[in-house]
Amino acid sequence: MSNSGSFARQEDDSFANQPAMYVGKLEPLEVLPAIQVQDVSFRWYKGETVLESCSLEVPQGEFWMLLGTNGSGKSTLLKLLAKLLQPQTGSIHISPHIGFVFQNPDHQLVMPTVGADVAFGLVAEKLTYAQVRRRVEEALNAVNLLPLLRRPIYALSGGQKQRVAIAGAIATRCEVLLLDEPTALLDPDSQLELVAQVQRLVKDRGLTALWVTHRLDELDYCDGAFLLEQGKVVDRGDPHRLKQRLMQTPVS
């Protein structure tokens, strides 16, 4: 006689005797900042202190700006975030997937044509030709430069070069975009066109961006801003409030 029925009843009884599980409302998971800098200090070897106990946080999926006078430590902080420099003290937490855009795109673009330069950053990923082409076209389309795929780099305007640099970062699937005064060498129309482009990319692609600037009109495009003075963040928050503050004390 089979005892499979008895075995099944034992299993049912065993399950029934287990303590009841409480199913309650789940607490939302804490979302960590995309960029977190805590008490960071940096000084050049045998030189002056550039950053001292500097702290800031940039929320995920937002576009923030970093303002300050020349020599306040803006570019140095960005290089620390990109791991081009190492802090003496403090800690930095940031996504490993970082895209960096230099002030002068000629220091960054190394290939002869637009498409080749965007593809250059994908070499280490060992993708197929079809995958590379798809990534390049997607990235150039995101910055409205797909028609210039075969255009020589030397034939581009300054604003177009900066957009190629941004496309190169997008093609690598970066999560955080760091931009070091990308409009410094551009004419006024190109400046606002580029900052509006980055604002759209952040919203459309879920990127996080930190943009270094001293141009107050660019604050109209960001979610928040930091003011850096003598190596420390002295104010942060609403960009329109900071803009009003700085209009009374112009940033050079």
N, C-alpha and C positions, 0 to 999 in steps of 0.2 A: 504494500500500500504506500502510495506517495505521501510524503509529509510536506510537500511544497506549500500547501495551503496553510499549514501550521507555521511554516517559516515566514510566510507573508504576513500572517496575523502578528507574529512576534515583532516583525519590522514595523508594522503599523502601531503596535502598542508602544514600542520604543520611541517612535517619533512623537506619539501623542504625549508621552511623559516628559518631553524636553521642555525646559522653561520657555515661556512665551517671549517672543522678540518684540521689543518696543520699537514701533515705527513712528518717529516724530518728525518734526520739521527740520530739515537739514540746514545747518548754518552755511552761508555762502563762503566759498574758499577765499582766503585773502589773496588779492592780486598784488604782487610785488612790483615796485617801480621798475621801469625798463633801465633806468640809470640811477645809481645810488652812490653818492660820494660822501664819505664820513671822515671829518677831521683830517683832511689831506693837506700835507705840507710838502713843498718842493723848493729847493734852492739849487742854483747852479754851483758847480764845484768851485770853491774859493770865490763865490760870487754872492750877490744879494738874494734875499728870500723873495720868491715870486708868489707862492701861495702859502698861507698860514692858517691852519685849522679851517679849511674850506669844506663846506658841506652843502649838498643840494640833492634833490630827487626830481626825476622827470617821470610822470605817469606813463604807463604803456599806451601807445596809440595816440599820443598827443604831440603837438608841435610847439616847442619852447625856444625862447631866444635868450642869449647871454650877452649882456651889455656891460660896457665899462670904458674908461678912458684908455688911451694907449699906455701900455705898461702895467695894466691892472691884473694881468695874468690870464686873460681870456684864451688866447691861442695855446698857452702852455697847458691849461686845464684840458683843452680839447685833445691835445697830443697825449696827455696822460690817459684820457678815456680810450684813445685808440691804441694804447699800449706802445706808443712810439717813445714814451718816457716812463720812468718808474718813480713813484712818490717815495720820499724818505720816511714819512709817517702817514698813518691813516689807511683807509681801505676804499676800494672801488669795486662795485658790482655792476656788471653790464653784460648784455648778451654777447656771446662770442662772434655773432654774425653782424659785423660792423661794416658800414660803408663810409669812407672818408672823402670829402671834397675839399681840395685845397683852394686857397685864395686865388692863385694863378693857375689856370687849367693847363698852361704850357708845361708846368712842372709835373703833370700827371698823365697827360695823353702821350702815348709812346708809339702808337702804330700809325701807318700812313693814311688809313681811311676810317670813317666813322664806324662801319660794321666791324672791321678788324680790331679796333680799339676796344669796343664793348666786348668782343669775344675773347680778348686777351686775358681777362680776369677769370675765365672759365677753364683755362688750360689744366689747372691742378685737379679739376673735378673729373677728368677723363670721360667726358660725355661723347656720344656719337655726333657725327656731323649734323644729323637732323635735329638732335636735342640742342646743340649749340645754336643753330640757326633759329630755332623756335624761341629760345631764351633771348637772343639778340633782337629779333623782330618785336617780341613782346615788350622788351625794355625800351626800345626806341619809340615804339608806338605810345608808351606811357608818357614820354616827354615830347611827343609830337614831332619826332625827327625821323620817322620811318622812311619818308621819301628821300632822305639824305644818306641812306645806307651806304652808298658807294662814293659819297662826297669826300675829297681829300680833306684832312684835318686843317691844312693851311688855308683852305678856302672858307672856313667857318668864321662867323663873328664871335666875339667874346662870350656873348650869352649862349650861343649855340654850343660852344666848347664846354661851358659849364654844364649844360644839359646832357652832353655826351658823357661827362664824368659822372653825373647822377645816374644815367642809364647804365653805366658800367657797374655801379653799386647795386642797382635793382636786379641786374642780370644774375648776380651772385646770390640772390635771394636774401639780401641783408635784412635784418630786423630793426636795426638802429642806424640812422643816417646822421653823421656829424659833418657840419659845414662850417669851414673857417673863413668868415667874411667873403662868401662867394660872389657878392655883388660889388666888391671894392673897386674892380677895374672896369665896371660896366657903366654905360650911359643910363640916365634916369629911367627911360622907358624899359630898357632891358632889365634893370634892377627889379622893378615891380612885377614884370612878367615872370622872372625867375622865382621870386618868393611866392607868387600866386601858384606857380606850377608845383612847388614843393608842398604848399598847403593842400592842394588837391591830391597829391600822391599819398600824403599822410592819411587823409580821410578815405581815399579809395582803396588803398592797399594795406591799411592797418599798420603802417610804419610808425616808429617813434623818431622824432627829429630834434636835434639841438643845433641851433643856428647862431653863430657868433656874429655880432654886428655892432655898429655904433650909429646906424641910421634909424632915426625915430619913426619915420614913415613906415618902416617894415614891421613895426609892432602891431599894426592894424591886422596882420594876417596870422598871428600866433595865438595859442591857447593860454600861454603864460610866459613870464619872463623873470630873469634873475639880473640883479645889478651887482657887479663885482667892483670892489674898491680896495686897493692895496692888498690884493690876494685873498679877500674874504667876501662872501656873499652878504651884503648889507641890507638887501631888500629883495622880495620875491612876490609873485602873485599876479594880480590882474594887470595885463599889459597896458590898458588905457590909463590906469592910475599911475603906473610907472612912467608912461609917456608924459603925463601932466607934470609929474615931479621933475623929469629931466628937461622939460621945456623951460623950466625956471632955472635949471643949472645945466646948461648945454654940455653934452658929451662930445669931446673932441675926437 
